[in-house]
């Protein structure tokens, strides 16, 4: 090995790049774990549903203010419970610094890295509002390990390079036609930037998609496992 080669820094994974100071973990209920990863740049919080060694994992992230419940009256919790019953893992990510796109994408990538070390091989990323951009960017990072991306009332900012998402990754974009924060055109713009995807408009609902809570649980409860399989 040459001196120059020896001095080159070794590539580090997203989890290693967090440079964690400490980690706490507790089992809340059978099948649901709460992890806190302390870093110099904030606290990364993870709620992990289902088997730790699941090969199929859904990673769900919130909007610009963070959060772990998702829209539609706690959609993420209910999906996590449903998927766990079928042996699918679900990770709900609480960002270290909400609204910082690069750092939030890193958080989701680190969560997926953690799952990969336990046995995960296939992922679907899900994001609401600002989190839609996070889900798309994370899908690009996961590359061939990403089997689908779901956005809920997504923004288009942060998706300018979304054409980098693999052509064979299915994308589902759901948006309320009465969204008071981000118009449905945002989802159409994101689909155009990606180059493919299905936009589903939900009539009569706003940014939190509350009126379609049951529909979303059924729609995603079917769509996500079908694409992970």
N, C-alpha and C positions, 0 to 999 in steps of 0.2 A: 504494500500500500504506500502510495506517495504521501509526502507531507501535506500537499494540497488536499488530497482525498481525505486524509485523516482529520483535517481541520474543518471539513464541510459538516454543517449541522445535520443530524439525522432527521428525516421526515417524521413528524408527529401527527397523531390522529386527532380528530376534533375533541375527544375526551381528554387527551393529554394536554392539548392546547388551552384547556380551561385553567390549567395550573391550580388545581383544587388544593385548598388548605386543609379541608376536613370534609367528612361526609357523615350524615346521620340518616338512619333508616329505621322505620318502624312498620310493623304489620298492623293495619287498622282493622281489617276483617280478613278472613280467609279469602285470598284472591285479590286483595287490594293493599298495596304497599305505598308508603309515603317516604320519598327520599328528598333530602336537602343537601345540596353540594355547595359548600362555601368557597368563594373565590375572591381574589382581590378586586374583581370588577362586579361583585354583586352575588346574590343568592339565587341559584338555580333550583327551582322546586319541580318535583316530578311526582305525579300520581300514576301508579302502574297497576293496571288491571290484568287479571288472567295469569297464566303460567309464565314464569320467568324465562323458561327455555323455549317459548313458542317460536316457531320458524316464521310465522306470519304475524306482523305487528302493524298497528295503526298508530300514527303519531299525530296528535291533535294540538293545535295552538290557537291562542286567542287574538284579540285585536290590539289596537294601539295602546290601550290601557292595561293590557295583560289579562289575567284571569284564567281560571281552570275549568269553569263550567261550560263555556261555549254559549251560543245563542239558543233560542227556542226552548227556554225554560230548563236549562241544564242538559242540553243535548249530549254533550261529551260524556257526562257521567253515565247516562242511560245507555249510550252505545258501548261504553267500556264494559258495563255489566252484561250486556247482551252478547258481545263478542267473547267475553271470558267464558261464558257457558258453552261456547263452541270451540274452545281451545285456542282462540286468537288473542294475542296480547294487545293491549292499548296503553299508550303513554300520553298523559296530559302534561304539557310543558308550561310551567310558569317562568316567564322570561327573567333574566337577570336585570335587563334594562329595557322595558317596553318602549316601542316606537323607534328603537335603534335597529334598523333592518339587518345590518351585517351581524350584529351581536345576537339578534334573535334567531337568524338562520343558523348561526354557530350553535346556539342552544339546542335547536331541534336536531342538528347533525350530531351533537354530542350525545343526545338521548338515544338516537338511532345507533350510534357507536356502542353505547352501553348495552343496548339490546343485542347487537351483533356478537358481542363478546359472550353473551349467554346462549346464543344459538339462532338468532333471527337471520333470515335470508331474504325475506320479501316484505316490502313496506308499502303502505298507502299513507300519504300525507294529507292532512285536513287542516284548513285554516279559515277563520272568520274575519272579514273586513281587512284590516292591515295584515292579518294572519294569512290571507289568501296569497299575498306576495311571498310571505315566509314559506308557505307550503310549496309554492312553485319553485322558489330558489332551492329549497331543501330537496325537492324531487330531482333537480339538476345535479346537486351534490351527490345524491344517492345513486345516480346513473342507472346501471342495469339492475340494481336492487329495488328500484322504485317500480311498483306495479300499478300505480294510479295516483291521481291528485284530485282532491275535492276542494273547491272554494265555495264559500258561503258569503254572499254580499261583498265580494272582493273589491279592493281598490285596484287601480291600474298602475299607480306609482310603484316603482320597484320591480315591475314586470317587463321593463324595456328590453331585456335580453332573454325573454322567455322562450325565444326560438331555440335556445340551447337545450330545452327539455327534449328528451328522446322522442322520436316520431311514434314509437310503439307504446308510449305511456298514455293510457286513456285519461282524459280530463273531463270532469263534470263540474260545471259552474252553475250554482243556484243563486237566484237573485229575486228579491221582492220588487214588484213594479211600483210600489209606493215607498221605496227606500228614501228616507228623509236626509240621509248623509251621503250616500254614494249611489248615483243613478244606475239603472240597469245597463246603460251604455258602457259602464266600467267593465262589466263581464264580457260584453261583446268585443270591447277593445282588447281585453286580455286574450280572448280566443284568437283574435286576429294576430296578435303578437306571437302566440304560441304556434299558430299555423294549423291547429286542429282543436277539437273539444266540442262538447255538447253544452249549450246554454239552456237552462230550464227556468223560465219566468214563473214566479209564484204570485198570482193576482191578489191584490188587496192586502198585502203585508209589507211591513217596513223593514228597517235595518236588522232588527233582532229576530225576524222571521217567526214571531211567536204564534201567529195564527196557523202556521204550518208545522207545529211541533210534532204532531202524530205522523204527518206525511213524511217529514224528514227522518224520523226514526225508522219508518218502514223502508223508505227509499234507500237510505244509506245502509240500513241493516241488511239489505239485499245486495246493493251495488258493490259495496266494499269487499265482502267475502267472495263474491263471484270473480272479482279481479285479482284477489290475492291467491286464489286457488291455482 
